[in-house]
Amino acid sequence: MRIINFTFVIILALLLSACTNGENPQEHVTEIYSVALNSIMKEDPGLNDDMDYIAVDFTNINDLAEKEKEEIVSTIQKEYGVDVMIATFEELKEKGLSDLDTGELYGVLLKLDKVDFKLNNEIFFEASKYRSGLGAIGVEGTIHFIDGEWEIKELTHIWMS
């Protein structure tokens, strides 16, 4: 009887440890945030036409060090071949990087509004891409870890202007 109980405990422990195995998303935040931002860049590609820059607003993201933010910016810059900076909408206006009459940006502004690390292998996020008052989108999506990479699992438009 003790052997059966011991065997049951061992099997239960193995099953429970298998359920918690996976990648720790906190160790991959730069890759995860880069995947999220890249996914929104691919949405409504007309907003990207003739863009002079990409700005990323990290205002709502508190878990990134400056080095990690710069790594994300570098990844995006390599992908799109334009200047990429960390800035808010107000900062872009102050730098003269928008049309003062229309409010239209000369580039696009990406903003991560919410990131939720619920599960080891799946992350939920909300983000937006802004070009002008009549050219902006908001999305929510899920990123998951599969076959050794973080990838978009699902992406849904939640608003558009």
Backbone hydrogen bonds, N-H to C=O, Kabsch-Sander energy under -0.5 kcal/mol:
donor,donor_aa,acceptor,acceptor_aa,energy
5,N,1,M,-2.3
6,F,2,R,-2.8
7,T,3,I,-2.6
8,F,4,I,-2.5
9,V,5,N,-2.3
10,I,6,F,-2.3
11,I,7,T,-2.5
12,L,8,F,-2.6
13,A,9,V,-2.4
14,L,10,I,-2.3
15,L,11,I,-2.5
16,L,12,L,-2.5
17,S,13,A,-2.3
18,A,14,L,-1.9
19,C,15,L,-1.6
20,T,16,L,-1.0
21,N,17,S,-0.8
27,E,24,N,-1.8
28,H,25,P,-2.0
29,V,26,Q,-0.6
32,I,28,H,-2.6
33,Y,29,V,-2.9
34,S,30,T,-2.0
35,V,31,E,-2.3
36,A,32,I,-2.2
37,L,33,Y,-2.6
38,N,34,S,-2.6
39,S,35,V,-2.0
40,I,36,A,-1.5
41,M,37,L,-1.7
42,K,38,N,-1.3
43,E,39,S,-0.6
43,E,40,I,-0.6
47,L,44,D,-2.2
48,N,45,P,-1.6
49,D,46,G,-1.1
51,M,48,N,-1.8
52,D,106,Y,-3.0
54,I,83,D,-2.3
55,A,108,V,-3.1
56,V,85,M,-2.6
57,D,110,L,-3.1
58,F,56,V,-0.7
61,I,58,F,-2.1
62,N,60,N,-0.6
69,K,65,A,-2.1
70,E,66,E,-2.5
71,E,67,K,-1.8
72,I,68,E,-2.1
73,V,69,K,-2.5
74,S,70,E,-2.4
75,T,71,E,-2.1
76,I,72,I,-2.3
77,Q,73,V,-2.5
78,K,74,S,-2.2
79,E,75,T,-1.6
80,Y,76,I,-2.3
81,G,77,Q,-2.4
83,D,52,D,-0.8
85,M,54,I,-2.3
87,A,56,V,-1.5
87,A,85,M,-0.6
92,L,88,T,-2.0
93,K,89,F,-2.1
94,E,90,E,-2.4
95,K,91,E,-1.7
96,G,93,K,-1.5
97,L,92,L,-2.7
99,D,104,E,-3.1
100,L,98,S,-0.6
103,G,99,D,-2.9
105,L,131,R,-3.2
106,Y,97,L,-2.1
108,V,53,Y,-1.8
109,L,130,Y,-2.5
110,L,55,A,-3.3
110,L,108,V,-0.5
111,K,128,S,-2.4
112,L,57,D,-1.2
113,D,111,K,-0.8
113,D,126,E,-2.0
114,K,126,E,-1.8
116,D,124,F,-3.3
117,F,115,V,-0.5
118,K,116,D,-1.6
119,L,122,E,-1.7
122,E,119,L,-0.8
123,I,143,I,-3.0
124,F,116,D,-2.3
125,F,141,G,-2.5
126,E,114,K,-2.6
127,A,139,V,-2.3
128,S,111,K,-2.2
129,K,137,I,-2.5
130,Y,109,L,-2.5
131,R,132,S,-0.6
131,R,135,G,-2.5
132,S,135,G,-1.6
135,G,132,S,-1.5
137,I,129,K,-2.4
138,G,159,W,-2.5
139,V,127,A,-2.9
140,E,156,T,-2.3
141,G,125,F,-2.7
142,T,154,E,-2.5
143,I,123,I,-3.0
144,H,151,E,-2.7
145,F,121,N,-1.8
146,I,144,H,-0.7
146,I,149,E,-2.9
149,E,146,I,-1.5
151,E,144,H,-2.7
151,E,149,E,-0.5
153,K,142,T,-3.5
154,E,142,T,-1.5
156,T,140,E,-2.9
158,I,138,G,-2.8
159,W,138,G,-1.3
161,S,136,A,-2.7
